[in-house]
Amino acid sequence: MPVVDQNPKARLESNGSVFRLVLSGDWVLQSGAPSFHELNWDPLQGKKGVGILEINGRDLGRWDTTLLPMLLAAHNFCEEHEVSLNLEGLPEGIRRLFNLATAVPVKTDATHAEDEPGFFRQIGNWAMNFRQGADDWFEFIGRLFLGFMRLARGKAQVRMRDFALVVESTGAMAFPIVSLISFLVGLIITFLGIVVLIRFNAEYYVSYLVGYGMLREMGALMTGIILAGRTGAAFAAQIGSMKVNEELDALRASGVDPVEFLVIPRVLALVLMMPLLVIYSMVVGIISGMAIANVMQNMAPEIFVKGLLEAVTLSDLMLGLIKSVVFGILIAMSGCLRGLQSGNDANAVGVATTQAVVTSITLIVAFNALIDWIAAIYNV
């Protein structure tokens, strides 16, 4: 029995103004079908307005969507050169597929990227986005304030069980990372202080540097940044996931305000736990500094503590605790707001989580500078 060649082929035949595209063989994915541009279409280009292209599939074997690009290319060619296209010689199935592919015309302007906005347009967009962001923040603060007013009257829709769970996740579960970072920060401050002070034979004052730095600045600042990346991001992810799963809509349909039910317990938990974590961070940092001073300069713990008490005052501790409360509020509000603003897909939850961390850290640094400026004005 002779072997039948089933390789896909396409040839162009002409008869006056009528051209016939003859297709044969198996036009399937594995066959390596010929391209439309491999054929010589120059004679057909001269038949503008009067030419006819018939596609003949009499010898066509098996076919799948591999055949469709050839037909679409012929269709586009005929439209461009005003030549009539006749598909009556094709199987009914491929004709239906072709009609489906050409039912909706290609939107040509959709493939062009929008021109890059000019400088002043970028400034305008930034200003509009800033205003919208400020409006969202003020609206959120107002709703949160009303929620706390309802809580003070005992009418807020808050479950104490949720509050206890948030306290556990933001407090006890954050101790390991806070311990590690605080130990390293105290170590670094002491090491750098000794390296600098030893040049002036003033190593004794390293306890001043450690105590002052940990109580006023680094204890609250580093703990705030840690919780911004750990807890603030978690808040945004949790609330954003609830929005994706339409749980927020279910709460509203049940007459429950999401701000009261979700935000208030988180804000209260961080306001309660941040000062405790900051005090713990201060203690760990000071102990770390004391150990490094003993190792590097053989400074007795009694001497270190004596110098520490000479340098720091109660106002330094209170300033660090005030910062801890402010930072806790900022972290909780940023995480919850970004979660409520999240879109309705997984990618939007990731974006909201990132925005929560960036917003929290930015506000922490800004308010830290503001509080230090106010403290400097009043000589605190």
N, C-alpha and C positions, 0 to 999 in steps of 0.2 A: 504494500500500500504506500503510495507516495506521501511524503511528509508535507503537510499543509503549513505554509508560512503564516503564523498568526501575529507577527510583529505589526504594530500600528503604523499605518502609512497614510499619507495625505498627498494627493496630486491635483493639479489644477488643469482643467480642460476648457477649451474655448470654442465657441461657435458663433461668430459674429459678435453681437452685443451680449450674448448669453454665455456666462461662465459657470462651470460646474466644478465644485470642490468635492472630490470623491474620497471618502473615508473608508478604510478597510482594516482588518485585523482587530486585535483585542486592545481597546483603550482602557487599560486598568493601571492602577498605581505602580505596579512592579514592572510595567512594560517599557517605560522611558519614552513617552509619546513625543512626536516631533512638535516643534514650535511653529506658531502661525507665521512668524517672521522668516522662517526658512524657505518659504515659497516665494516665487516671483510674482508680485502683484502689480508690476508696472503696466501691463496691458489693460488691466481693469481700471487704473486711475484715469485713463483717457476716455472712459465711458461715463463721465459725470452726467447724471440726470437721465441717462438712457440705458445704462447697463443693468444687468440682472445677475445675481450670484445665487446659484442653486447649490444646496449642500445635499449630497447623495450618500446615504448610509446603507445602500443595498448589500454591500459586502462587509458591513460592520459586524464584528463578533461580540465578545463580551465588552461591556463598558461600565464605567463608574464616573465619578465627578472629575476624573482626569480629562474627560472629553470637554467639559464645560469651558475651561479657559480658551480652547480653540474657537468655540462657538461665540464666546463673548468678544474675543479679539476680532472675529469676522464681523460681528454686529457693529462694533465701534468703527471698524474700517469702512463699512458700508454707509454708516451715518455721516462720517467725515467726508466721504467722496460722493455722496448723494446717489448711492447705488442701492437698488432694491435687493432685499434678502429673502430667499425662499427656503423654508425649512421643512417642506412637506415630505421630502425624501428621508427624513430621520424617523427613528422609532418614536412612538407616542410618549414614552417615559422621559426621554431626553428632552423632548419638546416642552413637556410640562416643567421640567427642572429649569430649562432656559427661560420660560415665561416667569417662573418664580424669581429667578435671579435678576431679571430686568424689570420686574413690576414696579420697584421704587427707584427712581433715578438717583445717581450719585450726587451727593451734595458737595459741590466743588469747593465751596468756601470753608467747609469743615476741616479740610486738611491743612489749612494755612494757620500757622501760629499767630497769635495776636502780636502786633508790633510792640516792641519794648516801649513802655511809657516814658515820656520825657521827664526831665528833672523836676519841673514844677508840678507835673501830674503826680509824680511819686510823693512829693511833699504833701500835695492835697490828699492823696490816698492815706498817707500816714496820719495826717491830722484827723481825717474822718474815722479811721480805725481807732485812734486814740480816744476820740470823743465817744465812740460807741463802747469802747472798753470801760471808760470812766462811768458812762451811764449804767452799764451792767454792774459795776462794782457798787455804785450808790444804791441801785435798786436792791442788790443782794444784801447790803448792809442794813437797809431799811426793813427788809423782810426778816432778817435775822434779829434785829432789835425788837420788832413786834413779836417774834417768837419767844424771845427772852421775857418780854413783858407778860405774855400768856403763861410762861413757865412760872414767873413770880406769883401769879394769881392761881397757880395750880390747874390751869386749863390747857396746858400744852400737851400735844400728842407725842409724848416721849416715853419710851420703855426703859426702865432702869436696868433691865437685863442687857439691852444693847449697850448702854453706857458702861456697864461693868466689863463687857467683852472688849470694848474699845480701850478702856483703861488698861486692861491686861496686855493688849497688843501694842499699845503705844508706850507702856511703862516697863513692865517686867521683861518683856521680850526684846526691849531695846537696850538692856543693860550690857550685854556682851560687846556690842559694837561701840557703845559710848565708853565703856571701860578701856577698850583697845585704843581708840583715838585719843582719849584724854591722857592716857599713859604716854603715848608717843608725843603729844603736844607738850606735856610737861617736860619730857626728856629733851626735846628740841630746844625749848626756851632756855632750860638750864645749860645745855651744852653751848649754845651760842652766847649766852650771858657770860659764862666762865671764859670762853675764848676771847671775848672783848674786854672783860673787866680785869683779866690777868695782866693785860698790858699796863694797867694803871695801879697794880697791886691792890685791887679793890674787890677781890673775890668774895669777901664777906657779904657784899651787897647783892649777891646773886639771889638770895632769899627775897629781897625787896622786889626784884624783877619777876620772879616766879609768882609770888603772892599777888602783886599788883596786876600782873598780866592775866592770871587765871581768874581772879575774882571779878575784875572789871570788864575784861574783854573775851579772852579765849574760851573760858568755860561756857558762857552763854552762846557765843558765836559759833563755836564748833558743834555744840549740841544742837543748835538750831539748824545748821547746815546738814547734819546727819539726819535729823528727823524730817527735814524737807525732802531729802532723797529717799528716805525709807517710808515715813508715815504719810507725808503729803501726796506722794505718788500713789500710795496704796488707796488713799481716800478717793483720788481722781479715778483710778482704775475700777474701784468697787462701784462707785456711783455711775460712772460711764457704762459699765457692763449692765447695770440695772436699767439704764436708759435704752441700751440696745435690745434687751430682753423685754422691753415695754413694762417693766415693773413700776417705773415712775408713773406711767399713765394709769396703771392699775391703782396705785395709791391715790392719785387725784380723783379717779372715778369712784373710789370708796370714801371720798371726803377727807382724806388725810393729806396734810401739807408736807411735801417732801423736805422742805427746809426745817420744819419742826422735828419731823420724824428721823431724818438722817443727819442733818448738819449740827443741830444743837448738841446731841450727845458727843459728837466728835470734837466740837469746840470746847465743851466743858472738860472732856477727858484730857486734851492737850494743855489747857490752862491749869489743870490740877497736876499733871505729871511733869510738865516742863520745869517748874522750879525744883522739884525733887531730883530730876535727872541732872539739872545744872549744878545743884549742890554736890551731888555725887561726883560729877565731872571735876568740879573744883578740888574736891578732896583727893581724887585719884591723881590729878595733875600735880598737886603740891607734894604728895607722897612720892611720885615719880621724880620730881625735881630734887627732893631731899635725898633720895637714893643715889642719883647721879652726882650730886654735890659731894656726897660721902665717898663715892668711888673715885672721882676725878681729883678732888681737893682734900680728901680726908677730913671733911667738915662734919663735926659731930651733929647728930640730930638736934640736940639741945641748943646749939649755937644757931642752927638754921631756923628753928622755931622762934628763938629770941629775936633774930633779925626780922623775921616775917611779922611778928607782932608789933615791932617798932614801925614797920612801913605801912601796913594796911589798917584801915579803920572800918567801923561798922557801915559807914556810907559806901565804901567800896563793895561790900557784900550786898547791900540793898540795891545798889545800881545794877549789879549782875542779876539779881532776882527780878527787878523791874523789867530788864531786857528779856528775861526768860518768859515772863507772862506775855509781853508784847509779841515775841517771836512765836509763841504757841498759838496765839490768836491768828497771826498772819499765816502760819503754815496750814492750820485747819481751814481757814476761809479760802485760801488759794486752792487747796486740793479739792474742796467741796464745790467751789464755783466752777472750776474747770471740768469737774465731773458732770455737773448739771448742764454745762455748755457743750458737752461732747455730742458728736454726730451719732448716726444710727448704724455704724458698722465697726468692725474690729480695728480698722486702720484709724478711725476717728478716736477710738479709746486710747490707742497709743499716742496720738498727737496730743490729746488732753492730758495724759500722764506727763509727757515731756513739758508741756506748757505749765503744768502745776509746779514741777520742780524748778523751772526757770523763774517763774513768777515768785515763788517762795524765797529763793535765794536772793533774787534782786531786791525784794522788799526787806529781807533781813539785813542785808548790807546797808541799804538806804536808811532804815530806821535805826540801825546801830550808829551810823554817823550822826543822825539827827539827835539821838539821845546823848551821845558824847558831846555834841555841840551845846546842847542845853545845859548839861552838867558843867561844861567849861565856863559858860556864862555865869552860872550861879556858884561857881567855885566849889563844886561837890567833889 
